[in-house]
């Protein structure tokens, strides 16, 4: 019990800046591009949006998308940044941004 309360206290003692530094990725431009260009026009239907994304985007952009999604799936992206880029509905629909990223990664790995 003491160890749990010590960990809780350590987390509470961390400043907002220290918490922010815990997130490796400070920007996710490819996810933002995907959301703006594909997902919004497909009513956030990721299955359709990913299929079109893979069809029209070069392999380099697809690789960048996979890199950013992997970071999200590992909790390396601030949830506030994810809400701003992918929208808060994704968290509600999938339970978490991490789970959403895993689903989109699986879709990206299908075919092509």
N, C-alpha and C positions, 0 to 999 in steps of 0.2 A: 504493500500500500504506500509506503513512504516513497518508493521510486516513482509511482504514478503521480503522486502529488508534487514531487520534485520536478518531473517533466512538465506538468501543467504550469507550475510556477515559472519554469524557464521560458515556456512559450508566452506566458503573460508578460514577462519582463522584456521580451523582444520588442524593439521599436518597429513602427510601420516600415521604415527603411530596411531593416534587417529581414523582415518578412518578405518584402518585395524582392530583395536580393536572392531569396531562396528559389525564385523562379528563374530558370535558365534563359528562357526565350522572352525577350522584351517586345518583340513584334512578330506578327504572323501575316505577312502581306499576301501570301498565296491563298491562305484560307479566306482572307478578306476579299480577294479577287474572285475566288470561287463563289463565295456567298453573293457578292454583288452581281456577277456576270451570269451565273448559272442557277444557283439555288433559289434566289428571289424570283426569277422568271418561271421556275418550276414549282412554285408554291411550297418551297422547302422540302420537296420530295427528293431526298438524297439519292435514291436509286436511279431516277431519271437524270438528275443533275450530274451525277458522277459519270453516267454513260455518255452524256453529251460532252462533258469535260474531257474524258479520255479520247473521244473521237476527234475533237478539234484542237486540243492543246499539244504542244511538243513534249517529247519524253522528258526533257529537262524540267519543265514546269510540273509535270506529274511527279517527278522525283522530289522536287521541292515541297510539293503538297504532302507527299508521304513523310518527309522529314518533319514537317510542322505537325502533322497529325500524330506521329509517333511521340513527339514531345508532349502534345496535349494528352495522349493516352497514358503517359507516364507521370502526369501531374506537374510538368515543368513549365506550364503556362498559367499565368494568373487568371483565375475565373472571371475577374472583372474585365480583363482584356477579351476573354472569350465571349462574354455577354455582349461587349461592344462590337465584336467582329462577326460572330455567328448568331447572335440573338439569344435572349433568355429562354425562348420556347424550346430550343434544343435540349437544354438541361431538363426541362419538364418532360419532354417526350421520351428521352432516353435514360433519365434518372441522373445523369451526370455528363459533363463534357467529355470526360475520359471514355465513357461508354459510347458516346456519339462518335468520337474519333476512331474507336476500334471498329465500329460498324462501317464507317466511310473507308477506312483502310482495307477492310475485307472487300468492299465493293471495288476499290481501286485495283486490288490484286486479281480480281476475276477477269478472265479474258486477256486481251492485248498482251 
